[in-house]
């Protein structure tokens, strides 16, 4: 597959991900609860919450810019990573990421949110896929990003993947985990002691 064709495929995958993972899910959430579930970038400028939110938004933009620049011929894939088997594997991984993202979002039910509103208290979801990892939506998103990086392995797309990992780690460790601990106390402590953060069994907090 040529770099241009690979970039076109990556943009199709990104479009599907955006439609299912954000647009459709927000529409469903609004239909069910009256709210889209989007809290936007919150926190004071410079705070961990603000940095994590801004970093995640930028990572999404960069994830799109990488394939666009490759499609236009401005940048090319890194030679060491450019191979047909990596492109095929990337398409499969990205497709899996889309499926897992929708699955995890549906398992979260009406408690699905983007961002944290400290004034509200939602249920502590621990069943189904949330019984395997504590942040399955983020895990699925990172799987998708990794797939896109395999399809279009240029330095911009790879930078977007690194930025997404950094932003989500910051969001979970410095924002969401303290928030959930404050809201759910001992129940959350027990949950973090037995269920991994992004990978089953990894990131336990005793």
VEXMIDREN-912564 format. One record per residue: residue in three letters; x, y, z of N, C-alpha, C in turn. Coordinates in steps of 0.1 Angstrom, whole numbers, padded with zeros to 4 digits, always signed. Example, Ala and Ser with C-alpha at 12.3 -4.5 7.8 and 13.67 -1.06 7.14 Angstrom:
BEGIN
ALA+0132-0057+0078+0123-0045+0078+0132-0033+0078 SER+0128-0022+0071+0137-0011+0071+0129+0000+0079 
END
This chain:
BEGIN
UNK+0008-0012+0000+0000+0000+0000+0009+0012+0000 UNK+0006+0022-0009+0014+0034-0010+0012+0043+0002 UNK+0021+0052+0005+0019+0061+0017+0006+0069+0015 UNK+0003+0073+0003-0009+0081+0001-0022+0072+0003 UNK-0022+0060-0002-0033+0051+0001-0035+0048+0016 UNK-0024+0046+0022-0024+0043+0037-0030+0055+0044 UNK-0026+0067+0040-0031+0079+0047-0046+0081+0045 UNK-0051+0077+0033-0065+0078+0030-0073+0068+0039 UNK-0067+0056+0041-0074+0046+0049-0074+0051+0064 UNK-0063+0057+0068-0062+0062+0082-0073+0073+0084 UNK-0075+0081+0075-0085+0092+0076-0099+0086+0076 UNK-0101+0076+0069-0114+0069+0070-0116+0063+0084 UNK-0106+0057+0089-0107+0051+0102-0109+0062+0113 UNK-0102+0073+0111-0104+0084+0121-0118+0090+0120 UNK-0124+0090+0108-0137+0095+0107-0147+0086+0113 UNK-0146+0073+0111-0155+0063+0118-0153+0064+0133 UNK-0141+0065+0138-0139+0067+0152-0145+0079+0158 UNK-0144+0090+0151-0150+0103+0155-0165+0102+0155 UNK-0171+0096+0145-0186+0094+0144-0191+0085+0155 UNK-0185+0074+0157-0190+0064+0167-0186+0067+0181 UNK-0173+0071+0183-0168+0073+0196-0172+0086+0203 UNK-0175+0096+0194-0178+0110+0200-0192+0114+0196 UNK-0194+0116+0183-0207+0121+0178-0219+0113+0182 UNK-0218+0100+0178-0230+0091+0181-0232+0089+0196 UNK-0220+0087+0203-0222+0085+0218-0227+0097+0225 UNK-0223+0109+0220-0229+0122+0226-0244+0123+0223 UNK-0248+0119+0211-0262+0119+0207-0270+0110+0216 UNK-0264+0098+0218-0271+0088+0226-0272+0092+0240 UNK-0262+0098+0246-0262+0103+0259-0272+0114+0261 UNK-0273+0123+0252-0282+0134+0252-0297+0128+0252 UNK-0299+0119+0243-0312+0113+0242-0316+0106+0255 UNK-0307+0100+0262-0310+0092+0274-0311+0101+0286 UNK-0302+0111+0287-0301+0119+0300-0304+0134+0298 UNK-0304+0139+0286-0306+0153+0284-0293+0161+0283 UNK-0282+0154+0285-0269+0160+0285-0260+0152+0275 UNK-0251+0159+0268-0242+0152+0259-0231+0145+0266 UNK-0228+0148+0279-0218+0142+0287-0204+0149+0285 UNK-0203+0159+0277-0191+0166+0275-0189+0177+0285 UNK-0179+0177+0292-0176+0188+0302-0165+0197+0297 UNK-0159+0194+0286-0149+0202+0280-0136+0202+0288 UNK-0127+0212+0284-0115+0213+0292-0118+0221+0304 UNK-0116+0215+0316-0119+0221+0328-0107+0223+0337 UNK-0108+0229+0348-0097+0232+0357-0091+0246+0354 UNK-0084+0251+0363-0077+0264+0362-0065+0262+0352 UNK-0062+0273+0344-0051+0272+0335-0038+0268+0342 UNK-0032+0258+0337-0019+0254+0343-0021+0242+0352 UNK-0034+0239+0356-0036+0228+0365-0035+0215+0358 UNK-0033+0204+0365-0031+0191+0359-0044+0187+0351 UNK-0055+0191+0355-0068+0188+0348-0068+0196+0335 UNK-0064+0208+0335-0064+0217+0323-0053+0212+0313 UNK-0041+0208+0318-0031+0204+0310-0034+0190+0303 UNK-0040+0181+0311-0044+0168+0306-0055+0170+0295 UNK-0065+0178+0298-0076+0180+0288-0071+0187+0275 UNK-0062+0197+0276-0057+0204+0265-0048+0194+0257 UNK-0040+0186+0264-0031+0177+0258-0039+0166+0250 UNK-0050+0162+0255-0058+0152+0248-0064+0157+0236 UNK-0069+0170+0236-0075+0176+0225-0064+0178+0214 UNK-0053+0182+0218-0042+0184+0208-0038+0171+0202 UNK-0037+0160+0210-0034+0147+0205-0044+0142+0194 UNK-0056+0146+0196-0066+0142+0186-0064+0150+0173 UNK-0061+0162+0174-0058+0171+0163-0046+0165+0155 UNK-0035+0162+0163-0023+0157+0157-0025+0144+0150 UNK-0034+0136+0156-0037+0123+0150-0043+0124+0136 UNK-0050+0135+0134-0056+0137+0121-0046+0144+0112 UNK-0038+0153+0117-0029+0161+0109-0018+0152+0103 UNK-0014+0142+0110-0003+0133+0105-0007+0126+0092 UNK-0019+0119+0092-0023+0113+0079-0026+0124+0068 UNK-0031+0135+0072-0034+0146+0062-0021+0150+0055 UNK-0010+0153+0063+0002+0157+0058+0009+0146+0049 UNK+0007+0133+0053+0012+0122+0045+0004+0121+0032 UNK-0009+0123+0033-0017+0122+0021-0013+0133+0011 UNK-0009+0145+0016-0006+0156+0007+0009+0155+0002 UNK+0016+0145+0008+0030+0143+0004+0040+0152+0011 UNK+0036+0160+0021+0044+0168+0029+0054+0160+0037 UNK+0049+0150+0043+0058+0141+0051+0056+0126+0046 UNK+0065+0118+0049+0065+0104+0045+0067+0095+0057 UNK+0062+0082+0056+0064+0073+0067+0079+0071+0070 UNK+0082+0068+0083+0096+0064+0086+0099+0051+0079 UNK+0110+0050+0072+0113+0038+0064+0114+0026+0072 UNK+0119+0026+0084+0120+0014+0092+0106+0008+0096 UNK+0096+0016+0096+0083+0012+0100+0073+0010+0088 UNK+0077+0014+0076+0069+0014+0065+0069+0001+0058 UNK+0059-0007+0060+0058-0021+0054+0043-0024+0053 UNK+0040-0033+0043+0026-0036+0041+0020-0044+0053 UNK+0028-0052+0059+0023-0059+0071+0020-0050+0082 UNK+0028-0040+0084+0024-0030+0095+0012-0023+0092 UNK+0010-0019+0079-0003-0012+0075-0015-0021+0078 UNK-0014-0034+0074-0025-0043+0076-0028-0045+0090 UNK-0017-0047+0098-0019-0049+0112-0025-0036+0119 UNK-0020-0024+0114-0026-0012+0119-0041-0010+0117 UNK-0045-0014+0105-0059-0013+0102-0067-0022+0111 UNK-0062-0035+0114-0069-0044+0123-0069-0039+0137 UNK-0058-0033+0141-0057-0028+0155-0066-0016+0157 UNK-0066-0007+0147-0075+0005+0148-0089+0001+0148 UNK-0093-0009+0139-0107-0014+0139-0111-0020+0153 UNK-0101-0027+0159-0104-0033+0172-0106-0022+0182 UNK-0097-0011+0181-0099+0000+0190-0112+0007+0189 UNK-0118+0008+0177-0131+0014+0175-0142+0005+0182 UNK-0141-0008+0180-0151-0017+0186-0150-0016+0201 UNK-0138-0017+0207-0136-0016+0221-0140-0003+0227 UNK-0138+0008+0220-0143+0021+0225-0158+0021+0227 UNK-0165+0017+0216-0179+0017+0217-0184+0008+0228 UNK-0178-0004+0228-0182-0014+0238-0181-0008+0253 UNK-0169-0003+0256-0166+0003+0269-0176+0014+0272 UNK-0179+0023+0262-0188+0034+0264-0202+0029+0267 UNK-0206+0019+0260-0219+0013+0263-0220+0007+0277 UNK-0209+0000+0281-0209-0006+0294-0209+0004+0305 UNK-0205+0016+0302-0205+0027+0312-0220+0033+0314 UNK-0228+0030+0304-0242+0034+0305-0244+0049+0306 UNK-0253+0053+0314-0257+0068+0315-0246+0075+0323 UNK-0236+0069+0328-0226+0075+0336-0214+0079+0328 UNK-0215+0077+0314-0204+0081+0305-0203+0096+0306 UNK-0190+0101+0307-0187+0115+0307-0173+0117+0299 UNK-0171+0129+0294-0158+0133+0289-0154+0145+0298 UNK-0144+0142+0306-0140+0152+0316-0146+0149+0330 UNK-0142+0157+0340-0147+0155+0353-0154+0168+0358 UNK-0166+0166+0364-0173+0177+0370-0173+0174+0385 UNK-0165+0181+0393-0164+0177+0407-0177+0179+0415 UNK-0186+0186+0409-0199+0189+0416-0209+0177+0415 UNK-0206+0168+0407-0215+0157+0405-0209+0144+0410 UNK-0217+0135+0414-0213+0121+0418-0220+0111+0410 UNK-0212+0103+0402-0218+0092+0394-0214+0079+0401 UNK-0222+0069+0397-0220+0055+0402-0206+0050+0399 UNK-0200+0042+0407-0187+0036+0405-0190+0023+0397 UNK-0188+0023+0384-0190+0012+0375-0179+0002+0376 UNK-0182-0010+0380-0172-0021+0383-0175-0034+0375 UNK-0185-0034+0368-0190-0046+0361-0186-0047+0347 UNK-0187-0058+0340-0184-0061+0326-0170-0057+0323 UNK-0168-0049+0313-0154-0046+0309-0147-0037+0320 UNK-0154-0030+0328-0148-0023+0339-0144-0032+0351 UNK-0147-0045+0350-0142-0054+0359-0128-0060+0355 UNK-0124-0056+0343-0111-0061+0337-0101-0050+0339 UNK-0104-0037+0335-0096-0026+0337-0104-0014+0342 UNK-0098-0005+0349-0105+0007+0354-0108+0017+0344 UNK-0100+0018+0334-0102+0029+0323-0102+0022+0309 UNK-0112+0014+0307-0113+0007+0294-0115+0016+0282 UNK-0122+0027+0284-0124+0036+0272-0110+0042+0268 UNK-0102+0046+0278-0089+0051+0274-0080+0041+0268 UNK-0081+0029+0274-0073+0017+0268-0077+0015+0253 UNK-0090+0015+0251-0095+0013+0237-0090+0025+0228 UNK-0091+0037+0233-0086+0048+0225-0071+0047+0221 UNK-0063+0043+0231-0049+0042+0229-0046+0030+0219 UNK-0054+0020+0220-0053+0009+0210-0056+0014+0196 UNK-0066+0023+0195-0069+0029+0182-0058+0038+0177 UNK-0053+0046+0186-0042+0055+0182-0030+0047+0177 UNK-0027+0036+0184-0015+0028+0181-0018+0022+0167 UNK-0030+0018+0164-0033+0013+0150-0031+0023+0140 UNK-0035+0036+0142-0033+0047+0132-0018+0049+0130 UNK-0010+0048+0141+0004+0050+0140+0011+0039+0132 UNK+0005+0028+0132+0010+0017+0123+0006+0019+0109 UNK-0006+0024+0106-0010+0026+0093-0002+0037+0086 UNK+0000+0048+0094+0007+0060+0089+0019+0063+0099 UNK+0029+0055+0098+0040+0057+0108+0050+0068+0105 UNK+0044+0080+0104+0053+0092+0103+0055+0099+0116 UNK+0064+0108+0117+0068+0113+0130+0057+0121+0136 UNK+0048+0127+0129+0037+0135+0134+0027+0126+0141 UNK+0023+0115+0134+0013+0106+0140+0018+0099+0152 UNK+0031+0095+0152+0037+0089+0163+0038+0099+0175 UNK+0041+0111+0172+0041+0122+0183+0027+0123+0189 UNK+0016+0122+0180+0003+0122+0185+0000+0111+0195 UNK+0005+0099+0192+0003+0087+0201+0010+0090+0214 UNK+0022+0095+0214+0030+0097+0226+0022+0108+0234 UNK+0017+0118+0228+0010+0129+0235-0003+0123+0241 UNK-0010+0114+0234-0022+0108+0239-0019+0100+0252 UNK-0009+0092+0251-0005+0084+0263-0002+0093+0275 UNK+0006+0103+0272+0010+0112+0283-0002+0120+0289 UNK-0011+0125+0280-0023+0132+0285-0033+0123+0293 UNK-0035+0111+0288-0044+0102+0295-0038+0097+0308 UNK-0025+0094+0308-0019+0091+0321-0021+0102+0331 UNK-0018+0114+0327-0020+0125+0336-0035+0127+0341 UNK-0044+0125+0331-0058+0127+0334-0062+0116+0345 UNK-0058+0104+0343-0062+0093+0352-0056+0094+0365 UNK-0042+0096+0365-0035+0096+0378-0037+0108+0387 UNK-0038+0120+0380-0038+0132+0388-0052+0138+0389 UNK-0062+0134+0381-0075+0140+0381-0086+0130+0385 UNK-0087+0119+0377-0099+0110+0379-0097+0101+0391 UNK-0085+0096+0393-0084+0087+0405-0086+0095+0418 UNK-0080+0106+0420-0083+0114+0432-0097+0118+0433 UNK-0104+0121+0422-0118+0125+0423-0126+0113+0427 UNK-0124+0101+0421-0132+0089+0424-0129+0085+0439 UNK-0117+0086+0443-0113+0082+0457-0121+0091+0467 UNK-0121+0104+0464-0129+0114+0472-0144+0111+0472 UNK-0149+0107+0461-0164+0104+0460-0168+0091+0466 UNK-0159+0080+0464-0164+0067+0467-0155+0060+0478 UNK-0145+0066+0482-0137+0062+0494-0133+0047+0494 UNK-0137+0040+0504-0132+0026+0505-0136+0017+0494 UNK-0148+0020+0488-0152+0011+0476-0142+0013+0465 UNK-0138+0025+0463-0128+0027+0452-0114+0022+0455 UNK-0110+0022+0468-0098+0017+0472-0098+0002+0469 UNK-0109-0005+0472-0110-0019+0470-0109-0022+0455 UNK-0115-0014+0447-0116-0015+0432-0102-0014+0427 UNK-0094-0004+0431-0081-0001+0425-0071-0012+0430 UNK-0074-0019+0441-0065-0029+0446-0066-0042+0438 UNK-0077-0044+0431-0079-0056+0424-0081-0055+0409 UNK-0082-0043+0403-0084-0041+0389-0074-0031+0384 UNK-0067-0035+0373-0056-0027+0367-0061-0014+0361 UNK-0052-0005+0359-0056+0009+0354-0060+0008+0339 UNK-0050+0004+0331-0052+0004+0316-0051-0011+0311 UNK-0043-0019+0318-0041-0033+0314-0045-0041+0326 UNK-0051-0053+0324-0055-0061+0335-0043-0065+0344 UNK-0045-0063+0357-0034-0066+0367-0023-0056+0368 UNK-0023-0046+0359-0012-0036+0360-0017-0023+0364 UNK-0010-0016+0374-0014-0003+0379-0023-0005+0391 UNK-0022-0016+0398-0030-0017+0410-0025-0008+0421 UNK-0035-0003+0429-0032+0006+0440-0036-0001+0453 UNK-0027-0005+0461-0031-0013+0473-0035-0004+0484 
END
